[in-house]
């Protein structure tokens, strides 16, 4: 699994991130973590997974191609993170479908913990 240089976080301390990143890079278990990835099979914009599920045998053939672009402690936070990411992609490119290009070009690493849901 690769982690984008421009990954986003939501609600995870820098100290905790420093411990998680090496484990994710080496496909080691991490508790209570949801990841946002670029699409595994080239369909869609972003995908959300409970990190532990990506360590199952089913993903063995895909794991080296998985690119993590966001990290969150729970599913709700991951959805909020995706909302923030898509808005940033649109603001930066004018096209909400340019997610892969946004992260390929370095995007912008951002802690979205300050995000408040829009009503």
C-alpha positions as CSV (number, residue, x, y, z in Angstrom):
1,X,0.0,0.0,0.0
2,X,1.2,3.5,-0.9
3,X,0.4,6.6,1.0
4,X,0.1,9.8,-1.1
5,X,2.5,12.6,-0.2
6,X,-0.6,14.8,-0.1
7,X,-2.7,12.6,2.2
8,X,-5.5,14.2,4.4
9,X,-6.3,13.4,8.0
10,X,-9.3,14.0,10.1
11,X,-9.2,13.7,13.9
12,X,-5.9,11.8,14.2
13,X,-3.0,13.4,16.2
14,X,0.4,13.9,14.6
15,X,1.9,11.6,17.2
16,X,-0.6,8.8,16.4
17,X,0.0,9.4,12.7
18,X,3.8,9.0,13.1
19,X,3.1,5.5,14.5
20,X,0.5,4.6,11.9
21,X,2.2,5.6,8.7
22,X,5.0,3.0,8.9
23,X,2.5,0.2,9.7
24,X,0.3,1.2,6.8
25,X,3.3,1.3,4.4
26,X,4.3,-2.2,5.5
27,X,0.7,-3.6,5.5
28,X,0.6,-4.1,9.2
29,X,-2.5,-3.9,11.4
30,X,-3.7,-0.6,12.8
31,X,-6.7,-0.4,15.1
32,X,-9.7,2.0,14.6
33,X,-8.6,3.4,11.2
34,X,-10.6,4.1,8.1
35,X,-8.7,5.0,4.9
36,X,-9.7,6.9,1.8
37,X,-8.1,5.5,-1.3
38,X,-8.0,6.3,-5.0
39,X,-10.3,3.8,-6.7
40,X,-8.8,0.3,-6.7
41,X,-10.4,-0.8,-10.0
42,X,-10.3,2.5,-11.8
43,X,-14.0,3.2,-11.3
44,X,-15.3,6.1,-9.1
45,X,-13.5,9.0,-7.5
46,X,-12.6,7.9,-3.9
47,X,-13.3,4.8,-1.8
48,X,-13.6,4.4,1.9
49,X,-12.4,1.2,3.7
50,X,-12.0,0.0,7.2
51,X,-8.2,-0.4,7.0
52,X,-8.2,-3.9,8.4
53,X,-10.4,-5.2,5.6
54,X,-7.6,-4.2,3.1
55,X,-5.3,-6.7,4.8
56,X,-7.5,-9.7,4.0
57,X,-6.4,-12.2,1.4
58,X,-9.0,-10.9,-1.2
59,X,-6.9,-7.7,-1.6
60,X,-3.5,-9.5,-1.9
61,X,-3.4,-8.9,-5.7
62,X,-4.4,-5.3,-5.4
63,X,-2.6,-4.1,-2.3
64,X,0.6,-2.8,-4.0
65,X,-1.6,-0.7,-6.3
66,X,-3.7,0.9,-3.4
67,X,-3.0,4.5,-2.8
68,X,-4.2,5.9,0.5
69,X,-5.1,9.6,0.3
70,X,-6.9,10.0,3.6
71,X,-6.9,8.7,7.2
72,X,-9.8,9.0,9.7
73,X,-10.6,7.3,13.0
74,X,-14.2,6.3,12.0
75,X,-16.5,5.9,9.0
76,X,-18.4,9.2,9.7
77,X,-15.1,11.1,9.8
78,X,-14.0,9.4,6.6
79,X,-17.1,10.6,4.8
80,X,-16.5,14.2,6.1
81,X,-12.9,13.9,4.9
82,X,-14.1,12.8,1.4
83,X,-16.4,15.8,1.3
84,X,-13.5,18.2,2.1
85,X,-11.2,16.5,-0.4
86,X,-13.6,16.7,-3.3
87,X,-14.3,20.4,-2.5
88,X,-10.5,21.0,-2.5
89,X,-10.1,19.1,-5.8
90,X,-12.9,21.2,-7.3
91,X,-11.4,24.5,-5.9
92,X,-8.0,23.6,-7.2
93,X,-8.9,22.2,-10.7
94,X,-12.4,23.4,-11.4
95,X,-13.3,19.8,-12.0
96,X,-14.5,17.5,-9.3
97,X,-13.5,14.5,-11.4
98,X,-9.8,15.3,-11.4
99,X,-9.1,13.5,-8.1
100,X,-6.4,11.2,-9.3
101,X,-4.6,14.0,-11.1
102,X,-4.9,16.3,-8.0
103,X,-3.1,13.7,-5.9
104,X,-0.6,12.8,-8.6
105,X,0.4,16.4,-8.8
106,X,1.0,16.6,-5.0
107,X,-2.4,18.0,-4.1
108,X,-2.1,19.6,-0.7
109,X,-1.6,17.8,2.5
110,X,-4.3,19.0,4.8
111,X,-5.6,18.2,8.3
112,X,-9.3,18.6,7.9
113,X,-10.0,18.1,11.6
114,X,-11.3,21.7,11.8
115,X,-14.0,20.8,9.3
116,X,-17.6,21.4,10.3
117,X,-20.3,19.7,8.4
118,X,-22.3,21.8,6.1
119,X,-26.1,21.9,6.6
